């Protein structure tokens, strides 16, 4: 059912929309002034541009779930077990992202700043900043299973595809994504803090383009049979 042309076109539009949302996020990060301390970072949360960015990113993961479902459905006839396992990996990734970004948007960006401004004591403000720091620590910890599930989904789908014209586009995209994530996981969790973050931040958006635009092209070009 999900391998029809209508679903492939819809999924390709989701891939292009995700690239647009990531580009918007990049522009928001560039437009917002850098925070000088934790309190300034907290109070920057309710900025309209930041809320629009956070909301669009939250909603994008519902779309990505559909995109990954269509991609895995196309791989299912060739390698059913790998396609199902790949979708489970993608689903865990999207589920964790939705949970984290929901807490970030509704609690860290909307609730905590209002409480901080209403606080009347330094102790109360410090406790609210502590909640912000705690969320950052939890987010960092959960990005390990989140990234691992995306690696597994990408690698399994890359292995499951093949045998059809233009499948090399998707295999290249998901293979590159898996490699990128493996290197990122090693850099963040296996080695001491490094100076690679600036390089990764610079390459992040181009790698999004290199992953999702080929997938969109593959979905549009791949013959049904």
Order of alpha helices (4+ residues) and beta strands (2+ residues): alpha-alpha-alpha-alpha-alpha-alpha-alpha-alpha
